Amino acid sequence: MIRLKLNEVFGNNVKYFRFRKKYTQEKVAELTDTSVTYISQLELGHHTPSFDKLEKLSKALGVEPFEFYVKRDFKKLPSRVDMADIEE
């Protein structure tokens, strides 16, 4: 049985929801008034957000806050958003 730490589950979900919206880390950082480095660190499971930042992420990515903590069976997340899919 593979176990994930809660911060890793959170990070994978941030990345998943970001990709679903076709947002870059830069876009999420802009929408949440944080840095790209912070978003990257969240996705890697190196940080745990405050409730304020959790609310901002939830709003920016269009999901309920609890959804970040639901363990999902990710086979493989791509490492980047395909910029060709992003409309200006």
C-alpha positions as CSV (number, residue, x, y, z in Angstrom):
1,M,0.0,0.0,0.0
2,I,1.4,3.4,-1.0
3,R,0.9,6.1,1.5
4,L,1.1,9.8,0.7
5,K,1.5,12.6,3.2
6,L,-1.3,15.0,3.4
7,N,0.9,17.8,2.0
8,E,1.7,15.6,-1.0
9,V,-2.0,14.9,-1.6
10,F,-2.6,18.6,-1.4
11,G,0.2,19.4,-3.8
12,N,-0.9,16.9,-6.3
13,N,-4.4,18.3,-6.2
14,V,-3.2,21.9,-6.7
15,K,-1.3,20.7,-9.8
16,Y,-4.3,18.7,-11.0
17,F,-6.8,21.5,-10.7
18,R,-4.3,24.0,-12.1
19,F,-3.9,21.8,-15.2
20,R,-7.6,21.3,-15.5
21,K,-8.0,25.1,-15.7
22,K,-5.0,25.2,-18.1
23,Y,-3.3,27.7,-15.8
24,T,0.5,28.1,-15.5
25,Q,2.0,28.5,-12.0
26,E,2.5,32.1,-12.9
27,K,-1.2,32.6,-13.5
28,V,-2.1,30.9,-10.2
29,A,0.5,33.0,-8.4
30,E,-1.0,36.2,-9.9
31,L,-4.6,35.1,-9.0
32,T,-3.6,34.3,-5.4
33,D,-1.2,37.2,-4.8
34,T,1.6,34.8,-4.1
35,S,4.9,33.9,-5.8
36,V,5.6,31.3,-8.5
37,T,8.1,29.8,-6.1
38,Y,5.4,29.4,-3.4
39,I,3.0,27.7,-5.9
40,S,5.8,25.4,-7.0
41,Q,6.6,24.5,-3.3
42,L,2.9,23.8,-2.6
43,E,2.7,21.4,-5.6
44,L,5.9,19.6,-4.4
45,G,4.4,19.2,-0.9
46,H,7.0,21.4,0.7
47,H,4.5,23.9,2.2
48,T,1.2,23.8,3.9
49,P,-1.0,26.9,3.1
50,S,-2.7,29.1,5.7
51,F,-6.5,29.2,5.6
52,D,-6.3,32.6,3.8
53,K,-4.1,31.1,1.0
54,L,-6.3,28.0,0.9
55,E,-9.4,30.2,0.3
56,K,-7.5,32.1,-2.5
57,L,-6.4,28.9,-4.2
58,S,-9.9,27.5,-4.0
59,K,-11.4,30.6,-5.6
60,A,-8.7,30.8,-8.2
61,L,-9.0,27.2,-9.2
62,G,-12.8,27.0,-8.9
63,V,-13.0,24.2,-6.4
64,E,-14.1,23.7,-2.8
65,P,-11.3,23.8,-0.2
66,F,-11.9,20.2,0.9
67,E,-11.2,19.0,-2.6
68,F,-7.5,19.7,-2.2
69,Y,-7.3,17.0,0.5
70,V,-9.1,14.2,-1.4
71,K,-6.6,11.4,-2.3
72,R,-6.9,10.7,-6.0
73,D,-5.3,7.9,-8.1
74,F,-3.1,10.0,-10.4
75,K,-1.3,7.8,-12.8
76,K,1.0,10.5,-14.0
77,L,0.6,14.3,-14.0
78,P,2.4,16.1,-16.8
79,S,5.2,18.3,-15.7
80,R,3.9,21.4,-17.5
81,V,0.8,23.0,-18.9
82,D,0.9,22.9,-22.7
83,M,1.1,26.6,-23.6
84,A,-0.3,25.9,-27.0
85,D,-3.6,25.1,-25.3
86,I,-3.8,28.4,-23.5
87,E,-6.0,31.1,-25.1
88,E,-5.2,34.7,-24.5
